[in-house]
Amino acid sequence: MILHARRLAVLLGPLLLVAACGSSGQQGTVRLLDSRLQVQLAPDIEAGNASLQTLPDGALVTLLGPSAFPFGTKASDSQQRDVRPSVVEGLLDPSLMRIQLADTSALPEAQRVERVQNMERYFVAYGLESTLQPALPTQAMPPGPASAAPAGLTITISVQCPERHHWSGYGSGKSMAVCD
């Protein structure tokens, strides 16, 4: 009986290992990002200050409302809750993400541009400049289906898993983030 159990373990062991690894990698990292953002943004989503949508390769966070998202001393003078710290706290290692900003609200173009620039400066101030991709064009959201993302300042976060050249995640002597 023990011999059959050992044979079964030898035959099924690699299969179980492959199945366990199948839930990691890019999709596992996307799920981790989504989970972290859901936890960090829960109060803001409930208050109607933000929305979160899961994308196949990341997440789309939309900051709702007309706030200019001021930067510097203006930010501390605001009477509104600032949702930006919750977004930053929900992010992963910067080397695993690419972020694009756009404003799809119905605000005048100058205000949309200012909001995107303020958000860019906020990310740079918190060491996330390496994640920023060229901003998407700032244009008001055209009428569309109700299932589309709500209008606002959108933060598109894409997970980018680096290729593994060394199994342990080390090669140059420095730690490298991996999607596991």
Secondary structure, 3 states (H helix, E strand, C coil): CHHHHHHHHHHHHHHHHHHHHHCCHHHHHHHHHHHHHHHHHHHHHHCCCEEEEEECCEEEEEECCCCCCCCCHHHHHCCCCCCHHHHHHHCCCHHHEEEEEEECCCCCHHHHHHHHHHHHHHHHHCCCHHHECCCCCCCCCCCCCCCCCCCCEEEEEEECCCCCCCCCCCCCCCCCCCCC
